[in-house]
Each structure stands twice: as structure tokens, then as C-alpha cells.
Amino acid sequence: MSIARFLTILLACAMLAACSESPRNQGFAGLAASVDNDSAHQFLQPGPGDALTFPEDFGAHPQHRIEWWYLTANLQTADGQPLGLQWTQFRQALKPRPMDNPPPAPASWPLEAAWMAHAAVSFAGQHQFAERLARGDVGHAGVQAAPLQVWLDDWLLAESAADGVWHLKVEAENWGYDLQLGNTDRRIAHGDNGFSAKSFDGQGSMYFSLVDLDISGTVTVNGQSHEVKGRGWFDREWSSQLLKTGQQGWDWFALHLDDGHKLMAFRLREQERDFLSGSWIAADGSVTDLGPDQIELSGKDWRDSENGRVPGSFRLRIPQLDVDIGVSAPAGQYWNAGLYPYWESPVTVEGSHSGVGYMELTGYSE
């Protein structure tokens, strides 16, 4: 059995074991469902009153089940063509370990965590996606809080200790990117000072973002290199139970509006009553927290594919802020068709506000 095949089975088994419902349908948001906890230490679950701590929270949280480091970017080539890209690294804990406990020795071939990294480029009607997997604590994948480093094999996000600029490099088959990320020092806490509720029952995650990154560099697609620049959005999120039983997946939006505002909004879909939440972010960084009764969301332009049927556009309303916008993906298919397929696309915004952003849809695979 090849090491790649072994790691695929390892990660799939670990994630399936962590879910009370089919994680393939829920997407990665379902990977933190409750399971029996036989370890000497217990998994921690975030809640109201928990605090963000920097720079530590850029690093791993080994006593939580799942976390991710997540970048989306709306860029333009030198000749003005739009180009979208995504990079995400996930950590799935198989065994909890307190933050102040040292990691296991690599020589012991530990099995405390599995890592998964995703990268994608959307350009000229084509969507390119790659997925990598690794076993934790043996050197193939990991994270360091300060200066920030997040890596899986040769995919690397690294902060320069000299000037704080981040550098992201990804190489896949026939495509890749080499980018510099600036303006990384302003952090936006979502929800209750960083605790973002994900249901009416109180499940949630710790969640903060860098919403106004300056990005430049080179993206190579099908052997052709393009100089690019534009804006990016970086998310950090961790939890031990993100979706509750009955929640089928989520619709998530990160939008850069032309008037200087940013909008993060999501909907967790369930049969009885969907849960919606979001953050309205002013140009000065002040945040208005948005609750379930303040956001209205409806999908249309349904698109069929072998991975599922998804809405290609949405109407999103926030009446108290006079926001009434259409959010639309470009024509085509934007599935990240890995172990857990989900939709990840750049979007354009029209209506009361204009702009660009990103849209992620999970749980539509049936």
C-alpha cells in the first residue's frame, strides 16, 4: 500500500469516526461532531466568555477537535482579468492534548492528529483544485504561531520575522501560486469577542479574520504565469463541535464591498429553522454583530453536477442596514472535489452595494 493511499484511508477513517452523521454530506464543517472521549484528557468546547489571545491563536489548538487556516483572494491579472484563489489547511485531532503538554516525539510515530490542505485557482472559466494529506507530529505538516508558519509538505504559508509580510507558496500539477500578503496586523473578532455561535442551542467556534489583506505575486495556470494583485480574506477558526445533529451544511460569504465595508455572513441549514449569523465591518474596523433574525438569504440559479446541485447565486438582505444584494458565482462549476466535496467560488456583488468576494457551500453533495 502506498503512503498516499495509507494517509487517505487514515484521514478518512479518523474523520468518519468523528461524525454522528455523514461528513461527506456536511463538508468539513461536520468533522467536529461529538464522539466518545476515551482519552485521559477531554476535548475542549469553546463558549461565550472565551477570549482570543495573540499570537498564540494563530497556532494549533491540540485540545480541540478541528481547526483551519483559510485564505481566499479576489485578484486581477496585469491585463485586468479576474482571478480567484483559495488555500486552506485543516487539522483534525484524533486525541486531545492540553496546550501546555509537549507534543509527542516524532520517533514514536504518534497518531494524535491528521492534516489536510486544499488549494484552488479559478480563472477564465476554469476551476483547478488540489488536495494533500499528512499524518501529524512527524514533520510532514504543522503550524508555528510566531512567526507564523503553516505547512504541509512543500505548501507553505510563512511570515517574515523582519517585516511581518506573509508569503504563500503552493505548487500543484500544471498550476500554482507564489504570493506576498501584507496588512496582516488588524484582526476582526466575530460574534461574542471571538465566540461565533453556530446554532440556537449554543454550539459554536472561536473565529477571527483578517479581512483586508493586500496581495500580490505570481499565479501560474496551465504553464502560463500571471502577475496578480488584489484583496484577500484570512480566517482562523477552531472548535470541538461545529455542526449539531440535523444541520446539513452551510452557506458562507466573505465580501469586499466597494464602499469600504466588509461582510461575513453564513447560514447553517436544518429542517426546522436555519441558523444565520454574520459581521458587518466598517472601514475603520468597527464590527456590528448580526443575529439570526437580521439576515435574509435565498438561493437561485441552481447548477447540477456530479457532486451535487447548488445555488449559483443568492439574494442577501440585511434590512436594518439597507443591504439588499445579489451575490453570484461566475458561470461554470467550482467544486473542490476532494474527500469531502464542497463548492468554493469567487463572487460578484450587485444591488444596494457592489463588490467582490468568496462563497462556500457545503452539504449539497446529495
Summary of the structure (lengths in Angstrom):
residues: 366
radius of gyration: 19.3
end to end distance: 30.6
largest distance: 58.3
contacts: 1233
relative contact order: 0.16
helix: 9%
strand: 52%
